[in-house]
């Protein structure tokens, strides 16, 4: 028995969103049940509710190939954006860095593997905004620093490659953890959720728990199967929206980029705080 149909309508690639949205509309119309447009990024954070009970409010870090954002999550359906990347997403930095190093796709996984045998402190790659209280991110300069390093140290051997990967990964992960900790302290929360494809990274999982739990902040990360894009997370948020009567019209349209500041339901449509 199907009570409603939940579907991602953004942010994401418009072509893919249109296919999924068209199918969901047809199913909802055919069954005579409500359609629920779900924000893809908010759904990543909602994946945590499939396995854990997390008290509100909490800070959510969504980190993936296309997005890196911090949120204050006030309830199952209320999300306030605190900061986001000003250029490359963390996952994009992993994949582009791997391509520069000549590693196979998906690059983030390869960097994670090689990093396990490398020295994280071998190369002092930059940490953008490290001394700033801003909750925004920037990773394009870090990627460029790898290009410059390879110009000075071409053709690295296996050990050198492991050190490069470990140092590069540490710069990304440390930046993510630092900003998440700042957000948690600024908003006086005692729980953090880290979600999205990059949340599968072993060093991010390790360092976030190490650093944040030292500050008395609980860290929740979905199982890897719920970190990458999946239907369960859409159903999770869609279910909470359905319980609140937050449904969409059949003329719902897709959107490609994250919407600003504060949103509640309706696929990420913005309402004033």
Helices and strands as residue ranges (DSSP letters): E 4-10, H 14-31, E 34-39, H 40-46, G 47-50, E 58-63, E 68-73, E 78-84, H 90-100, H 107-115, H 140-152, H 158-186, E 191-195, G 197-200, H 202-214, E 218-221, H 224-227, H 231-243, E 262-264, G 266-268
